[in-house]
Amino acid sequence: MVLKDFQCRVLENKSEQFSIEQHRWAALVGEPGFVAQCGGYEQGNRGWVQIFGLWNDIEAYRRFMGGVHDQVFESGEQGACYIDGKSTVYERVLDMPGVEADLVGAIGHRAALVRVARCWVHGDRIEHFVEMQRSVWKPGMCEAAGMLGGGFWRCVDHEDRVMVTTAWASVADHDRYRRKDFPALCRKAKTVDDLITIEGSQVVLSPSWTVLG
């Protein structure tokens, strides 16, 4: 499975129009290889939007980008609603189960928030980082109250660039996890030693933007 991570900054007077235009992506239903799409505004970062698209494999995603994507995009005026758009594509390394088995199940479970951690890992620490995701973070996250499901992904263009996405039943559930569980897991996994840098965000999902294949 692959995940397209799209970020942009919506112009101040265009938020309502952007949301209306986002509904056009319901056309993805029935597209070969499409799995799910969701998104919303970053908590505490005014105007910034993140949208996540999930596809069965990289071939399905590339077919979509080479055809239907432009048809949907050009049928409306969403491009005039934002600036600073950028996309990154990741391949799944492992699923992180919670209430559901994975991120797709969590989206279908009507998650309220997606926590994103974009990480740049030291080249000689990649194997350790991946193993800690499997042996420490995966079971630890599974036990966190309100964690619905997630995934660990590696960028298709840079193997030292990875992303962790976890979906939560509520903002309060994620806040509680950050206070109670996260510090101990971070120490156990020795995450600080693995990373060059990390960029984190909380995306409050807009339910009307969710599309399920």
TORNUDO-389208 format. One record per residue: residue in one letter; z negated, x, y negated of N, C-alpha, C, O, CB in turn; chain. Coordinates in pm, whole numbers, always signed. Last residue first. Glycine has a CB too. Layout:
REM TORNUDO-389208
 residu   n.up n.east n.north  ca.up ca.east ca.north   c.up c.east c.north   o.up o.east o.north  cb.up cb.east cb.north chaine
      A      Z      X       Y      Z       X        Y      Z      X       Y      Z      X       Y      Z       X        Y      A
...
END
This chain:
REM TORNUDO-389208
 residu   n.up n.east n.north  ca.up ca.east ca.north   c.up c.east c.north   o.up o.east o.north  cb.up cb.east cb.north chaine
      G    +57  -1295    -389   +181   -1305     -314   +170  -1395    -193   +267  -1413    -120   +226   -1170     -271      A
      L    -99  -1409    -681   -115   -1372     -541    +13  -1395    -465    +73  -1502    -475   -230   -1450     -476      A
      V   -192  -1322   -1000    -82   -1372     -919   -102  -1321    -778   -120  -1201    -758    +58   -1329     -977      A
      T   -387  -1371   -1289   -383   -1334    -1148   -267  -1402   -1077   -245  -1523   -1091   -515   -1370    -1079      A
      W   -410  -1467   -1540   -314   -1359    -1520   -298  -1322   -1373   -205  -1250   -1337   -356   -1238    -1598      A
      S   -615  -1646   -1545   -480   -1702    -1551   -373  -1595   -1535   -256  -1629   -1519   -460   -1775    -1682      A
      P   -850  -1483   -1547   -808   -1554    -1425   -663  -1604   -1428   -596  -1604   -1325   -899   -1671    -1401      A
      S   -878  -1171   -1659   -834   -1301    -1710   -779  -1380   -1592   -672  -1348   -1542   -726   -1285    -1825      A
      L  -1153   -951   -1599  -1028   -1013    -1556  -1005  -1148   -1623  -1097  -1228   -1642  -1028   -1030    -1406      A
      V  -1252   -680   -1767  -1292    -820    -1748  -1164   -900   -1720  -1079   -914   -1807  -1370    -877    -1874      A
      V  -1286   -364   -1657  -1183    -459    -1698  -1230   -601   -1664  -1246   -636   -1547  -1046    -427    -1628      A
      Q  -1433    -71   -1752  -1460    -200    -1688  -1361   -302   -1744  -1353   -322   -1866  -1609    -247    -1713      A
      S  -1363   +277   -1690  -1353    +154    -1770  -1392    +35   -1685  -1384    +39   -1562  -1210    +136    -1826      A
      G  -1351   +638   -1716  -1397    +513    -1656  -1379   +395   -1749  -1381   +411   -1871  -1540    +525    -1617      A
      E  -1230   +937   -1627  -1211    +833    -1729  -1247   +700   -1665  -1182   +656   -1571  -1062    +832    -1784      A
      I  -1328  +1271   -1576  -1324   +1134    -1526  -1311  +1039   -1644  -1374  +1059   -1748  -1451   +1100    -1441      A
      T  -1241  +1610   -1481  -1275   +1506    -1579  -1266  +1369   -1512  -1204  +1354   -1407  -1181   +1514    -1703      A
      I  -1278  +1769   -1259  -1242   +1830    -1386  -1279  +1734   -1498  -1341  +1773   -1597  -1091   +1866    -1391      A
      L  -1515  +1730    -994  -1427   +1675    -1097  -1402  +1769   -1214  -1492  +1838   -1262  -1485   +1548    -1148      A
      D  -1699  +1823    -808  -1561   +1801     -767  -1465  +1779    -883  -1346  +1807    -870  -1554   +1684     -675      A
      D  -1952  +1832    -914  -1891   +1959     -873  -1742  +1944    -842  -1668  +2042    -848  -1964   +2015     -752      A
      V  -2012  +1563    -948  -1993   +1646    -1067  -1923  +1777   -1032  -1844  +1828   -1112  -2128   +1675    -1133      A
      T  -2060  +1468    -687  -1936   +1434     -756  -1908  +1525    -876  -1793  +1560    -901  -1941   +1291     -802      A
      K  -2232  +1484    -470  -2207   +1603     -554  -2077  +1587    -633  -1997  +1680    -645  -2200   +1731     -466      A
      A  -2316  +1269    -324  -2176   +1310     -306  -2141  +1437    -383  -2033  +1493    -364  -2083   +1197     -350      A
      K  -2579  +1246    -418  -2555   +1272     -276  -2414  +1324    -253  -2393  +1414    -171  -2578   +1146     -193      A
      R  -2538  +1182    -689  -2606   +1306     -650  -2576  +1343    -506  -2550  +1460    -475  -2758   +1291     -670      A
      C  -2410   +934    -663  -2343   +1044     -732  -2406  +1178    -695  -2336  +1277    -673  -2348   +1023     -885      A
      L  -2607   +780    -540  -2481    +806     -470  -2408   +926    -532  -2351  +1009    -460  -2391    +681     -474      A
      A  -2799   +774    -747  -2831    +839     -619  -2704   +871    -540  -2695   +978    -478  -2923    +749     -536      A
      P  -2660   +635    -957  -2710    +772     -975  -2737   +844    -844  -2702   +961    -829  -2836    +769    -1056      A
      F  -2585   +372    -841  -2488    +475     -875  -2547   +615    -887  -2490   +709    -832  -2421    +439    -1003      A
      D  -2801   +191    -809  -2739    +257     -695  -2655   +379    -731  -2655   +479    -658  -2654    +160     -623      A
      K  -2910    +95   -1059  -2994    +114     -940  -2932   +204    -834  -3002   +285    -774  -3024     -19     -879      A
      R  -2718    +85   -1268  -2857    +127    -1293  -2928   +170   -1166  -2999   +271   -1166  -2934     +13    -1358      A
      R  -2482     +0   -1147  -2482    +122    -1228  -2624   +174   -1250  -2647   +295   -1249  -2415     +95    -1364      A
      Y  -2569   -242   -1031  -2528    -130     -946  -2532     +2   -1023  -2579   +103    -972  -2386    -153     -890      A
      R  -2607   -391   -1266  -2722    -362    -1177  -2690   -244   -1086  -2775   -157   -1065  -2758    -487    -1094      A
      D  -2344   -406   -1359  -2448    -341    -1440  -2569   -303   -1354  -2625   -195   -1370  -2492    -433    -1555      A
      H  -2227   -560   -1155  -2186    -421    -1175  -2289   -345   -1257  -2319   -229   -1226  -2049    -415    -1244      A
      D  -2364   -802   -1191  -2370    -732    -1062  -2332   -585   -1079  -2398   -496   -1024  -2278    -799     -959      A
      A  -2287   -870   -1452  -2427    -839    -1424  -2442   -765   -1292  -2525   -674   -1282  -2510    -968    -1422      A
      V  -2019   -935   -1419  -2053    -817    -1499  -2196   -774   -1470  -2225   -654   -1463  -2035    -845    -1650      A
      S  -1954  -1037   -1079  -1995   -1062    -1217  -2019   -929   -1287  -2038   -826   -1223  -2121   -1151    -1222      A
      A  -1831   -949    -849  -1846   -1094     -868  -1884  -1128   -1011  -1851  -1236   -1059  -1950   -1150     -772      A
      W  -1589   -685    -876  -1726    -735     -876  -1730   -885    -906  -1645   -939    -977  -1811    -659     -979      A
      A  -1399   -422    -731  -1404    -555     -793  -1541   -617    -772  -1602   -604    -665  -1293    -647     -735      A
      T  -1304    -90    -792  -1395    -181     -722  -1404   -311    -801  -1414   -310    -924  -1536    -117     -704      A
      T  -1105   +191    -752  -1113     +57     -811  -1208    -28    -727  -1194    -36    -605   -972     -10     -819      A
      V  -1044   +522    -827  -1128    +432     -749  -1134   +299    -823  -1165   +295    -942  -1271    +492     -726      A
      M   -786   +762    -815   -847    +649     -883   -928   +567    -783   -886   +545    -670   -740    +561     -951      A
      V   -673  +1101    -884   -709    +989     -796   -774   +879    -878   -811   +898    -994   -804   +1035     -683      A
      R   -497  +1394    -884   -532   +1279     -968   -555  +1159    -879   -465  +1119    -805   -420   +1250    -1074      A
      D   -396  +1587    -727   -532   +1609     -777   -579  +1497    -870   -687  +1505    -928   -539   +1742     -848      A
      E   -136  +1515    -676   -232   +1494     -569   -376  +1519    -613   -470  +1476    -545   -199   +1585     -452      A
      H    +76  +1338    -865    -20   +1448     -880   -131  +1430    -778   -212  +1338    -791    -78   +1453    -1026      A
      D   +239  +1122    -799   +299   +1237     -867   +207  +1359    -878   +255  +1471    -898   +343   +1197    -1004      A
      V    +90   +924    -689   +208    +967     -614   +269  +1094    -674   +344  +1164    -606   +311    +856     -610      A
      C   -264   +947    -681   -142    +938     -761    -23   +994    -684    -33  +1100    -621   -160   +1013     -893      A
      R   -457   +770    -445   -411    +901     -493   -277   +885    -564   -188   +817    -514   -398   +1002     -376      A
      W   -747   +557    -426   -604    +577     -438   -573   +718    -488   -650   +777    -563   -544    +473     -532      A
      F   -960   +330    -276   -950    +468     -325   -804   +508    -315   -743   +495    -209  -1043    +566     -243      A
      G  -1082     -3    -348   -995     +94     -283  -1001   +229    -351  -1042   +242    -467   -853     +43     -282      A
      G  -1275   -303    -275  -1208    -206     -360  -1119   -112    -283  -1085   -137    -167  -1308    -128     -437      A
      G  -1497   -586    -311  -1400    -506     -236  -1329   -411    -330  -1323   -435    -451  -1298    -595     -164      A
      L  -1722   -697    -432  -1635    -783     -351  -1536   -704    -266  -1496   -751    -160  -1560    -877     -440      A
      M  -2051   -655    -494  -1927    -578     -481  -1836   -651    -383  -1869   -666    -265  -1955    -430     -433      A
      G  -2287   -799    -487  -2183    -843     -578  -2055   -762    -574  -1959   -796    -643  -2234    -842     -713      A
      A  -2495   -529    -403  -2484    -674     -423  -2375   -705    -524  -2371   -647    -633  -2620    -732     -469      A
      A  -2379   -266    -203  -2414    -309     -339  -2393   -459    -356  -2285   -511    -325  -2331    -231     -443      A
      E  -2287   -181     +38  -2421    -239      +36  -2461   -294    -101  -2563   -360    -114  -2521    -135      +78      A
      C  -2045    -67     -21  -2045    -187      +64  -2180   -258     +59  -2187   -380     +73  -2011    -149     +209      A
      M  -2115   +164    -154  -2061     +53     -230  -2066    -77    -150  -2090   -184    -206  -1918     +83     -273      A
      G  -2197   +318     +68  -2289    +286      -40  -2243   +168    -123  -2323    +82    -158  -2307    +406     -129      A
      P  -1968   +348    +229  -2083    +269     +278  -2180   +231    +168  -2240   +123    +173  -2157    +346     +385      A
      K  -1806   +487     +22  -1762    +365      +92  -1880   +286    +148  -1892   +168    +119  -1666    +402     +206      A
      W  -1953   +714     -62  -1926    +604     -153  -1888   +476     -82  -1932   +368    -120  -1816    +643     -248      A
      V  -1981   +870    +187  -2092    +836      +97  -2063   +711     +14  -2138   +614     +18  -2122    +955       +4      A
      S  -1747   +897    +339  -1877    +902     +407  -1995   +862    +319  -2100   +824    +372  -1900   +1039     +459      A
      R  -1521   +867    +168  -1526    +803     +300  -1669   +791    +353  -1708   +687    +405  -1442    +883     +399      A
      Q  -1579  +1017     -56  -1541    +876      -72  -1557   +801     +59  -1602   +687     +61  -1395    +865     -122      A
      M  -1621  +1260     +69  -1735   +1192      +10  -1704  +1045     -19  -1791   +959      -8  -1778   +1262     -119      A
      E  -1358  +1322    +141  -1457   +1300     +246  -1579  +1228    +191  -1636  +1143    +260  -1498   +1432     +309      A
      V  -1245  +1360    -114  -1196   +1253      -26  -1299  +1221     +81  -1324  +1103    +109  -1062   +1292      +39      A
      F  -1391  +1585    -197  -1398   +1461     -273  -1354  +1343    -186  -1419  +1238    -186  -1310   +1470     -398      A
      H  -1314  +1779      -9  -1455   +1737      -18  -1466  +1602     -88  -1541  +1515     -45  -1538   +1842      -92      A
      E  -1041  +1800     -69  -1084   +1757      +64  -1228  +1708     +62  -1261  +1607    +125  -1069   +1871     +165      A
      I  -1055  +1891    -341   -994   +1762     -306  -1042  +1713    -171  -1081  +1596    -158   -841   +1775     -306      A
      R  -1136  +2131    -432  -1241   +2035     -399  -1186  +1901    -354  -1262  +1807    -332  -1331   +2015     -519      A
      D   -940  +2293    -524  -1010   +2339     -404  -1123  +2245    -363  -1197  +2275    -269  -1066   +2478     -427      A
      G   -856  +2150    -754   -768   +2165     -639   -839  +2206    -512   -804  +2159    -403   -663   +2265     -669      A
      H  -1074  +1912    -898  -1042   +2053     -879   -961  +2069    -749   -994  +2009    -647  -1172   +2140     -875      A
      V   -937  +1600   -1004  -1022   +1675     -910   -978  +1821    -905   -858  +1850    -907  -1017   +1612     -769      A
      W   -969  +1342   -1220   -891   +1463    -1198   -981  +1560   -1122  -1087  +1598   -1171   -839   +1525    -1334      A
      C   -986   +987   -1192  -1048   +1118    -1174   -943  +1228   -1158   -841  +1209   -1092  -1140   +1116    -1053      A
      R  -1076   +682   -1309   -960    +770    -1294  -1011   +913   -1298  -1072   +955   -1397   -853    +745    -1407      A
      A  -1228   +405   -1207  -1261    +545    -1233  -1137   +629   -1204  -1097   +644   -1089  -1383    +593    -1145      A
      V  -1294    +72   -1290  -1192    +173    -1264  -1247   +311   -1297  -1307   +331   -1403  -1064    +145    -1347      A
      R  -1399   -243   -1189  -1444    -112    -1238  -1340     -8   -1195  -1303     -1   -1078  -1588     -76    -1183      A
      V  -1317   -562   -1271  -1274    -447    -1192  -1324   -321   -1262  -1293   -297   -1378  -1119    -444    -1173      A
      L  -1465   -886   -1259  -1452    -756    -1324  -1401   -653   -1225  -1438   -655   -1107  -1585    -711    -1383      A
      A  -1463  -1115   -1110  -1479   -1128    -1255  -1446   -999   -1327  -1405  -1000   -1443  -1620   -1171    -1288      A
      A  -1257  -1228    -838  -1345   -1129     -899  -1348  -1149   -1050  -1251  -1193   -1111  -1298    -986     -865      A
      R  -1153  -1423    -650  -1175   -1449     -792  -1281  -1356    -851  -1382  -1401    -907  -1216   -1595     -813      A
      H  -1071  -1352    -408  -1206   -1408     -415  -1247  -1439    -559  -1361  -1476    -586  -1308   -1311     -352      A
      G   -838  -1217    -453   -830   -1355     -406   -962  -1427    -411   -966  -1550    -419   -778   -1358     -266      A
      I   -955   -973    -515   -879   -1044     -618   -867  -1191    -580   -884  -1280    -664   -739    -981     -637      A
      A  -1063   -910    -263  -1152    -930     -377  -1083  -1005    -490  -1143  -1090    -554  -1205    -797     -427      A
      G   -835   -871    -110   -925    -980      -78  -1017  -1014    -193  -1048  -1130    -218  -1006    -947      +44      A
      V   -745   -638    -242   -662    -759     -239   -749   -882    -210   -737   -984    -277   -549    -745     -133      A
      L   -945   -450    -189   -923    -497     -326   -842   -625    -330   -867   -713    -413   -853    -389     -408      A
      D  -1107   -556    +121  -1037    -462      +35  -1018   -521    -105  -1070   -629    -135   -900    -424      +96      A
      A  -1257   -741    +262  -1222    -615     +328  -1164   -511    +233  -1172   -391    +260  -1124    -641     +437      A
      E  -1534   -885     +74  -1401    -888     +135  -1366   -748    +188  -1437   -651    +162  -1295    -936      +32      A
      V  -1778   -784      +5  -1774    -919      +62  -1641   -939    +133  -1634  -1003    +239  -1794   -1027      -49      A
      G  -1635   -485     +73  -1756    -544      +18  -1773   -679     +83  -1781   -687    +206  -1750    -556     -139      A
      P  -1462   -182    +164  -1501    -321     +185  -1629   -358    +111  -1717   -275     +90  -1518    -348     +332      A
      M  -1224     +4     +47  -1368      +0      +34  -1413   -144     +48  -1403   -222     -48  -1415     +61     -102      A
      D   -953   +181    +204  -1011     +60     +149  -1163    +75    +142  -1223   +149    +220   -973     -64     +233      A
      L   -786   +489    +119   -873    +408     +205   -922   +286    +128   -931   +286      +6   -994    +492     +255      A
      V   -547   +550     -17   -605    +645      +78   -698   +573    +174   -691   +592    +295   -681    +758       +3      A
      R   -254   +411    -154   -387    +388      -96   -426   +501      -1   -347   +541     +85   -391    +253      -23      A
      E    -98   +565    -433    -92    +522     -294   -233   +511    -238   -320   +591    -272     -7    +619     -209      A
      Y    -14   +473    -770   -103    +536     -673    -75   +481    -534    -35   +366    -518   -251    +514     -712      A
      V   +140   +521   -1081   +148    +460     -947    +65   +543    -849    +74   +666    -846   +296    +449     -899      A
      T   +101   +429   -1417    +80    +531    -1315    +79   +459   -1180    +23   +350   -1167    -54    +611    -1339      A
      S   +223   +366   -1745   +206    +324    -1607   +184   +446   -1518   +243   +552   -1540   +327    +243    -1559      A
      K   +157   +259   -2080   +179    +366    -1982   +146   +316   -1843    +56   +235   -1823    +94    +492    -2016      A
      G   +201   +168   -2420   +204    +131    -2279   +229   +252   -2190   +313   +337   -2221   +310     +26    -2255      A
      D   +170   +168   -2700   +103    +270    -2618    +97   +231   -2470     -2   +259   -2402    -38    +294    -2670      A
      I   +153   -183   -2791   +200     -46    -2809   +127    +43   -2709    +34     -1   -2641   +175      +3    -2956      A
      Y   +259   -533   -2776   +170    -420    -2750   +237   -287   -2784   +358   -279   -2804   +127    -420    -2603      A
      C   +442   -733   -2819   +301    -767    -2835   +208   -646   -2820    +90   -657   -2850   +262    -871    -2734      A
      A   +699   -693   -2756   +668    -689    -2899   +519   -712   -2925   +475   -710   -3040   +750    -794    -2972      A
      G   +708   -736   -2483   +721    -600    -2533   +689   -585   -2680   +654   -475   -2725   +858    -551    -2509      A
      Q   +712  -1009   -2451   +587    -938    -2432   +592   -797   -2489   +491   -744   -2536   +552    -933    -2285      A
      E   +903  -1205   -2474   +883   -1115    -2588   +754  -1034   -2574   +695   -995   -2674   +880   -1196    -2717      A
      G  +1124  -1265   -2192  +1027   -1305    -2294  +1016  -1201   -2404  +1106  -1120   -2424   +891   -1329    -2232      A
      S  +1303  -1155   -2023  +1313   -1300    -2043  +1218  -1350   -2150  +1229  -1464   -2194  +1286   -1372    -1913      A
      E  +1247   -892   -1980  +1343    -922    -2086  +1361  -1072   -2110  +1427  -1112   -2206  +1477    -860    -2054      A
      F  +1070   -911   -1761  +1026    -854    -1889  +1117   -896   -2004  +1070   -930   -2112  +1021    -702    -1880      A
      V  +1233  -1018   -1558  +1116   -1091    -1606  +1076  -1042   -1745  +1050  -1122   -1835   +998   -1075    -1508      A
      Q  +1430   -816   -1539  +1469    -954    -1560  +1353  -1035   -1617  +1370  -1112   -1712  +1519   -1017    -1429      A
      D  +1284   -588   -1482  +1351    -597    -1611  +1394   -741   -1642  +1394   -782   -1758  +1473    -505    -1615      A
      H  +1188   -659   -1218  +1098    -625    -1329  +1166   -645   -1464  +1111   -712   -1551  +1050    -480    -1315      A
      V  +1407   -689   -1045  +1340    -807    -1097  +1249   -776   -1216  +1235   -859   -1306  +1259    -872     -987      A
      G  +1504   -385   -1036  +1573    -513    -1045  +1495   -620   -1118  +1514   -641   -1238  +1605    -562     -908      A
      G  +1355   -157   -1008  +1498    -141    -1031  +1574   -271   -1048  +1694   -270   -1073  +1558     -65     -919      A
      M  +1106   -250    -946  +1125    -186    -1076  +1273   -171   -1109  +1311   -172   -1227  +1057     -50    -1078      A
      F  +1159   -344    -683  +1118    -436     -789  +1144   -376    -927  +1197   -443   -1015   +969    -471     -773      A
      R  +1211   -104    -554  +1314    -209     -560  +1284   -307    -671  +1374   -349    -744  +1324    -283     -426      A
      R   +963    +20    -584  +1080     +76     -652  +1195    -23    -658  +1269    -26    -757  +1125    +204     -583      A
      Y   +801   -143    -420   +772    -130     -563   +895    -79    -638   +928   -130    -745   +653     -34     -586      A
      A   +915    -99    -170   +915    -234     -228   +892   -228    -378   +956   -300    -454   +808    -322     -161      A
      E   +859   +176    -145   +998    +129     -146  +1008    -10    -207  +1098    -37    -286  +1055    +128       -4      A
      I   +583   +193    -134   +651    +247     -251   +795   +200    -259   +849   +184    -369   +646    +399     -249      A
      D   +443   -120     -14   +479     +21       -1   +560    +63    -123   +599    -20    -205   +560     +45     +130      A
      N   +328   -366     -98   +313    -319      +40   +340   -170     +55   +268   -101    +127   +406    -396     +130      A
      W   +152   -357    -413   +274    -372     -334   +254   -313    -195   +174   -222    -175   +393    -304     -404      A
      L    -15   -473    -698    -25    -420     -562    +99   -457    -482   +144   -572    -482   -152    -473     -492      A
      G    -99   -398   -1029     -4    -462     -939     -7   -395    -803     -1   -272    -794   +137    -458     -997      A
      F   -313   -448   -1295   -299    -382    -1165   -203   -464   -1078   -225   -583   -1055   -437    -366    -1096      A
      I   -359   -378   -1635   -301    -470    -1535   -274   -391   -1408   -220   -281   -1413   -169    -536    -1588      A
      Q   -560   -368   -1920   -519    -302    -1797   -471   -408   -1698   -533   -512   -1681   -635    -218    -1736      A
      V   -570   -336   -2274   -547    -418    -2155   -514   -327   -2038   -448   -224   -2053   -434    -520    -2179      A
      W   -748   -311   -2572   -687    -241    -2459   -686   -329   -2335   -787   -389   -2296   -763    -110    -2430      A
      G   -882   -449   -2772   -737    -451    -2770   -672   -387   -2650   -552   -406   -2627   -688    -386    -2888      A
      R  -1175   -257   -2772  -1100    -367    -2831   -948   -347   -2824   -894   -244   -2863  -1142    -384    -2975      A
      N  -1371   -201   -2543  -1260    -120    -2596  -1156   -216   -2651  -1059   -250   -2583  -1198     -26    -2485      A
      G  -1562   -354   -2411  -1605    -259    -2512  -1497   -171   -2570  -1528    -74   -2640  -1708    -175    -2455      A
      Q  -1370   -389   -2124  -1498    -423    -2186  -1535   -313   -2287  -1539   -195   -2253  -1610    -438    -2078      A
      E  -1026   -443   -2145  -1133    -349    -2120  -1259   -392   -2195  -1255   -426   -2313  -1092    -206    -2162      A
      Y   -880   -751   -2032   -916    -658    -2139  -1031   -567   -2097  -1121   -608   -2023   -954    -736    -2266      A
      G   -680   -774   -1732   -760    -828    -1840   -788   -721   -1942   -728   -613   -1940   -890    -887    -1787      A
      G   -542   -860   -1404   -565    -777    -1521   -650   -847   -1625   -688   -963   -1608   -434    -736    -1582      A
      C   -337   -855   -1107   -447    -906    -1188   -464   -816   -1309   -406   -707   -1315   -579    -915    -1106      A
      Q   -137   -931    -823   -147    -873     -956   -264   -936   -1029   -288  -1057   -1017    -14    -892    -1035      A
      A    -20   -865    -486   -108    -930     -584    -98   -859    -718    -56   -743    -726   -255    -932     -534      A
      V   +219   -808    -328    +91    -848     -269     +5   -924    -368    -39  -1035    -340    +16    -725     -218      A
      F   +566   -783    -253   +461    -807     -352   +335   -860    -285   +342   -946    -197   +510    -906     -460      A
      G   +762   -766     -58   +667    -657      -70   +557   -677    -172   +464   -596    -178   +738    -536     -102      A
      P   +992   -969    -228   +964    -891     -107   +870   -773    -134   +896   -690    -222  +1094    -839      -46      A
      E   +853  -1233    -413   +927   -1108     -422   +892  -1021    -300   +774  -1001    -272   +895   -1033     -556      A
      G   +680  -1444    -396   +799   -1447     -312   +884  -1322    -319   +977  -1305    -240   +882   -1564     -348      A
      V   +580  -1410    -725   +554   -1480     -598   +684  -1491    -520   +785  -1540    -571   +492   -1621     -622      A
      L   +667  -1320    -968   +653   -1222     -860   +629  -1288    -725   +656  -1228    -621   +538   -1128     -892      A
      A   +652  -1515   -1157   +780   -1501    -1087   +775  -1399    -974   +867  -1391    -893   +889   -1462    -1185      A
      A   +426  -1477   -1293   +414   -1563    -1175   +543  -1560   -1095   +545  -1598    -978   +380   -1707    -1216      A
      W   +485  -1349   -1523   +483   -1266    -1402   +448  -1347   -1277   +443  -1291   -1167   +384   -1153    -1419      A
      R   +452  -1521   -1730   +587   -1509    -1674   +588  -1432   -1542   +679  -1447   -1460   +679   -1440    -1775      A
      H   +198  -1487   -1827   +218   -1591    -1725   +357  -1585   -1664   +379  -1640   -1556   +194   -1728    -1786      A
      Q   +223  -1310   -2032   +176   -1258    -1904   +198  -1359   -1792   +214  -1321   -1676    +29   -1219    -1913      A
      E   +282  -1467   -2249   +391   -1393    -2186   +351  -1341   -2048   +434  -1329   -1959   +435   -1277    -2275      A
      I    +23  -1554   -2308   +126   -1651    -2271   +240  -1582   -2197   +287  -1631   -2095   +181   -1723    -2397      A
      S    -93  -1308   -2377   -143   -1383    -2263    -41  -1487   -2215    -21  -1504   -2095   -274   -1451    -2298      A
      F    +55  -1244   -2606    +58   -1156    -2490    +14  -1230   -2365    +76  -1217   -2259    -32   -1033    -2514      A
      Q    -22  -1452   -2778   +116   -1445    -2730   +128  -1356   -2608   +203  -1387   -2515   +207   -1394    -2841      A
      E   -292  -1379   -2819   -258   -1509    -2759   -116  -1508   -2703    -93  -1558   -2593   -273   -1622    -2862      A
      S   -262  -1122   -2937   -334   -1139    -2811   -300  -1271   -2742   -281  -1274   -2621   -484   -1131    -2836      A
      K   -150  -1047   -3177    -59   -1084    -3069   -130  -1113   -2936    -64  -1128   -2833    +41    -974    -3048      A
      N   -285   -928   -3380   -242   -1066    -3401   -153  -1119   -3289    -89  -1224   -3303   -169   -1077    -3533      A
      E   -331   -668   -3280   -443    -756    -3315   -402   -901   -3328   -479   -990   -3292   -505    -710    -3443      A
      L   -149   -567   -2988   -162    -577    -3133   -258   -688   -3171   -267   -791   -3103    -24    -601    -3197      A
      V   -289   -410   -2708   -229    -532    -2763   -254   -536   -2914   -366   -512   -2960   -287    -658    -2694      A
      R   -215   -124   -2546   -301    -176    -2654   -230   -293   -2720   -124   -276   -2780   -334     -64    -2759      A
      C   -216    -70   -2186   -152     -83    -2317   -253   -134   -2419   -361   -180   -2383    -29    -178    -2311      A
      Q   -152    +32   -1851   -243     +23    -1964   -163     +8   -2093    -56    +67   -2107   -336    +146    -1970      A
      F   -120    -21   -1506    -55     -29    -1638   -161    -49   -1746   -248   -135   -1734    +47    -145    -1642      A
      D    -84    +96   -1200   -190     +88    -1300   -122    +93   -1437    -73   +198   -1478   -295    +205    -1283      A
      K    +14    -15    -893    +63     +21    -1025    -47     -7   -1126    -96   -119   -1137   +194     -58    -1061      A
      L    -48    +90    -570   -105     +20     -685    -40    +74    -811    -40   +195    -835   -259     +36     -690      A
      V    +62    +42    -231    +61    +114     -358     +7    +24    -468    +15    -98    -462   +202    +164     -393      A
      M     +0    +84    +119     +0      +0       +0     +0    +88    -124    -56   +198    -123   -122     -96       +0      A
END
